């Protein structure tokens, strides 16, 4: 296919040889399958802020570091340079998170390069060598659901041990590779220790996994893995080898994470009901 204009600089630099096809177009980026020598990879082309539907909410960007004080002041004022700095920080957050998580052994696509708003990374494939599907496009047996849920909890724990919370984890940004799930889409990833919203986001991420796989393995639905994981993290005893039970009893005087979890579930139910009313009205 004819190379998109945003990919031409990477071709000129010799980072990409040819563009094979467009793989997907999402709320924040377009992804293309590309050839790099003998390797097939993917190139994630970030959309301009004005073209995206995903808002850079302050919950996600809280406490993110920028290169210098001039950038920080410009971002606070909302000037053109400030908006450009916001955009650069948003894009580099995914790059930084990918390198950080890959080094920690988390199952994420291997990053290769980031050039002019384009992230070049591993193409996640299925058993046939085709682009791996999202979990949302797959039907599971109860045993498969239990297996994938357990493996993803391990990845969530590995991420948290590396100081990262995905912040938007769901069946829509996890791919099912030939050897198991791979987590993608990390521009909204947050620092677990530096963001006050980290506990709620971690609970929401884990609840999304519970609710999705609970469609096939209903025994997962009453589990409390999110509060259990965060409580272990707060106590400084969380590790990738931690044995999780799915049960959680709040300690006296501690934040009641179960109540937070119920609030998240209630808010999600209200939003789903609102969308249903809008769809019915239209």
Number of C-alpha atoms within 10 A of each C-alpha: 8 9 14 12 8 13 22 17 15 20 15 10 10 12 19 22 17 20 22 16 14 15 14 11 14 12 12 19 18 16 19 23 21 25 17 17 12 7 12 17 23 28 27 22 22 23 19 12 16 7 11 14 11 11 12 15 9 9 15 23 19 14 14 13 12 14 9 8 10 13 18 16 13 17 19 12 12 14 12 11 15 18 17 17 20 22 19 14 19 21 22 17 19 21 21 15 26 26 16 16 23 15 12 13 12 21 22 23 22 17 20 16 13 16 13 12 17 21 21 27 21 17 21 23 17 15 11 9 11 12 17 19 18 19 21 14 10 10 12 14 12 15 11 14 22 19 13 18 21 14 14 20 20 20 21 24 24 22 23 24 19 19 17 23 29 27 25 19 24 22 19 15 17 21 25 24 21 15 9 14 22 22 23 20 20 24 23 23 23 28 23 22 15 13 17 15 18 23 24 18 24 26 24 23 20 23 22 17 22 27 19 19 25 19 16 17 19 16 13 20 15 12 18 22 20 28 27 21 28 20 21 14 18 11 8 10 11 20 16 14 9 12 10 16 11 14 13 17 12 14 9 7 6 8 11 13 21 17 12 16 20 11 13 17 16 12 12 13 12 12 12 12 12 12 12 12 11 10 9 8 7 6
